[in-house]
């Protein structure tokens, strides 16, 4: 028999019994999920013909479609609600839940010279304006001088030291190829001096009730200096 002309997935052994046929299908069912990425729709069609591997094929393709859709939504974002982040327990959090709130988004660090002032004043802002609709979203980052080396539990302890109750999320990168998509969007929406890159710990973004970043403030700007802008956004 000419093997080159043999259709993919068709056994060259004589199919004498149902047992042989089932064994062949079983083998194909095992390998089929692994070729889905390479052969796409053809692999799915083959699975339908043979009656095996459908669940695995569909699961792989559904996951790929969902991931692609999420990436496209984030790359085409016109507000922060398109993004999903992880909280400090590793759970997904859609920023859609903050729709209608004024947001102060800040990258934090526990061992920075700016930590004391910023954590203290962020806690004060949260206490003062939470009921009015302000939400502070703090993202630990270890990219600046290695000043956020701790795990999430240790970072929570730092916040609690200042009697803070604002939202702390999972540690992320804010610059470079591994920067979180949220921060890529924030930097493109509100550029800084000498380029879009985050310069240091405690860079601050103010986001209005429509989820649009409207202001960017330097690490050295104390949170208390943002009170007039926060009041304006809350009144809008």
C-alpha positions in Angstrom: 0.0 0.0 0.0 1.2 3.5 -0.8 1.5 5.2 2.6 1.7 8.6 1.1 -1.8 8.3 -0.2 -3.2 7.0 3.0 -5.6 9.6 4.6 -4.4 11.0 8.0 -5.8 9.1 10.9 -6.9 6.0 8.9 -5.4 2.8 10.1 -3.5 0.6 7.6 -4.2 -2.5 9.7 -7.2 -4.7 8.7 -10.2 -3.8 10.9 -11.3 -7.4 11.6 -13.2 -6.8 14.8 -15.0 -4.0 16.7 -12.2 -4.3 19.2 -9.6 -3.3 16.7 -11.7 -0.4 15.5 -12.2 0.8 19.1 -8.5 0.6 19.8 -7.7 2.6 16.7 -10.3 5.3 17.7 -8.9 5.3 21.3 -5.4 6.1 20.0 -6.7 8.9 17.8 -8.7 10.3 20.6 -5.6 10.5 22.7 -3.5 12.4 20.1 -6.2 14.5 18.6 -6.2 17.3 21.2 -2.4 17.7 20.7 -2.8 18.5 17.0 -5.7 20.9 17.3 -3.4 23.9 17.7 -1.6 23.0 14.5 -4.5 21.9 12.4 -7.4 23.9 13.7 -10.7 23.3 11.9 -9.3 20.3 10.1 -8.6 18.5 13.3 -12.1 19.3 14.6 -13.6 18.0 11.4 -11.6 14.8 11.7 -12.8 14.4 15.2 -16.4 14.6 14.0 -15.8 12.0 11.3 -14.2 9.5 13.7 -16.6 10.3 16.6 -13.8 10.9 19.1 -11.9 13.7 20.7 -14.7 16.3 20.2 -14.9 17.5 23.8 -11.1 18.0 24.0 -11.0 19.8 20.6 -13.9 22.1 21.5 -12.5 22.9 24.9 -9.1 23.8 23.4 -10.7 26.0 20.7 -13.1 27.6 23.1 -10.2 28.6 25.4 -8.2 30.0 22.5 -11.2 32.1 21.3 -11.9 33.4 24.8 -8.3 34.4 25.4 -8.2 36.1 22.0 -11.4 38.0 22.6 -10.1 39.2 26.0 -6.8 40.3 24.5 -8.7 42.2 21.7 -11.0 43.9 24.2 -8.0 45.1 26.2 -6.0 46.3 23.2 -9.0 48.2 22.0 -10.0 49.6 25.4 -11.3 53.1 25.8 -11.8 52.9 29.6 -10.5 50.8 32.5 -13.6 48.6 32.7 -12.2 46.4 29.9 -9.5 45.1 32.2 -9.4 42.2 34.6 -6.8 42.2 37.4 -6.0 39.8 40.3 -6.6 40.6 43.9 -4.1 39.8 46.6 -5.6 36.3 46.9 -5.0 35.6 43.2 -8.6 35.8 42.2 -9.8 37.6 39.0 -11.4 41.0 39.5 -13.1 42.8 36.7 -12.7 46.5 36.9 -16.3 46.7 35.6 -17.3 46.5 39.3 -16.0 50.0 39.8 -18.2 51.6 37.1 -19.5 54.9 38.4 -16.7 55.4 40.9 -13.8 57.8 40.9 -10.6 55.8 41.0 -7.1 56.6 42.2 -4.8 53.9 40.8 -1.3 53.8 42.3 1.7 51.5 42.2 2.9 51.0 45.7 6.0 49.7 47.5 6.7 48.9 51.2 10.4 49.9 51.5 10.4 53.2 49.6 11.4 56.6 51.0 7.9 57.7 49.8 6.1 54.8 51.5 5.3 56.5 54.9 3.7 59.7 53.4 1.9 57.9 50.7 0.4 55.1 52.7 -0.6 57.4 55.5 -2.3 59.9 53.1 -3.9 57.2 50.9 -5.5 55.7 54.1 -6.8 59.2 55.0 -8.2 59.8 51.5 -9.9 56.4 51.6 -11.5 57.2 55.0 -12.5 60.7 53.8 -14.0 60.0 50.4 -15.0 56.3 50.3 -18.6 56.9 51.1 -18.7 59.7 48.4 -17.6 57.2 45.8 -13.7 57.2 45.7 -11.9 53.8 45.4 -8.2 53.6 45.7 -6.7 50.7 43.8 -3.1 49.9 44.9 -0.8 47.6 42.8 2.4 46.5 44.5 5.4 46.6 42.1 9.0 45.5 42.7 10.5 47.1 39.6 11.9 50.2 41.4 15.0 49.5 43.5 13.5 46.1 44.6 11.5 48.0 47.2 8.5 45.6 47.2 10.2 42.2 47.8 7.5 40.8 50.1 4.7 38.4 49.4 1.0 39.6 49.4 0.5 38.8 53.0 3.4 41.0 54.0 2.2 43.8 51.8 -1.2 43.7 53.4 0.6 44.0 56.8 2.3 47.2 55.5 -1.1 48.7 54.5 -2.7 47.7 57.9 0.2 49.4 59.7 -1.2 52.7 58.4 -4.8 51.7 59.2 -5.5 51.5 55.4 -8.6 49.8 54.0 -8.1 50.5 50.3 -8.0 47.7 47.8 -4.6 45.9 47.4 -4.1 43.8 44.3 -1.5 41.2 43.2 2.0 42.3 42.6 2.5 43.3 38.9 5.0 44.9 36.5 4.1 48.3 35.3 7.0 48.8 32.8 8.6 46.5 30.2 7.3 43.6 28.1 5.6 42.0 31.1 3.7 45.2 32.1 0.1 44.5 33.0 -2.3 45.5 30.2 -4.0 47.9 32.6 -0.8 49.9 33.0 -0.1 49.8 29.3 -3.5 51.5 28.8 -3.0 54.0 31.7 0.4 55.1 30.3 -1.0 55.5 26.8 -4.0 57.5 28.0 -1.9 59.8 30.3 1.7 60.2 29.3 4.4 61.5 31.7 7.5 63.6 31.4 10.2 62.1 29.2 8.0 59.3 27.9 5.2 57.1 29.1 7.2 54.9 31.4 6.3 54.8 35.1 9.3 56.6 36.7 9.1 55.3 40.3 6.9 54.0 43.1 3.6 55.8 43.8 2.9 57.2 40.4 -0.8 58.1 40.6 -3.7 58.0 38.0 -7.0 59.6 38.6 -9.9 58.0 36.7 -13.3 59.6 36.3 -16.7 58.0 36.7 -16.7 56.9 33.1 -13.5 54.9 33.6 -11.3 57.3 31.7 -7.9 58.3 33.1 -8.0 62.1 33.3 -4.8 63.0 35.4 -1.4 61.5 36.1 0.7 62.7 39.1 4.3 62.1 39.9 5.5 59.9 42.7 6.6 62.9 44.7 3.1 64.4 44.7 1.5 63.6 48.1 -2.0 62.1 47.9 -3.4 64.9 49.9 -2.6 67.3 47.1 -5.1 65.5 44.9 -8.1 66.4 47.1 -9.3 69.3 44.9 -9.3 67.1 41.8 -10.9 64.3 43.6 -13.7 66.5 44.8 -14.3 67.8 41.3 -14.6 64.3 39.9 -16.9 63.1 42.6 -19.2 66.1 42.0 -19.4 65.4 38.2 
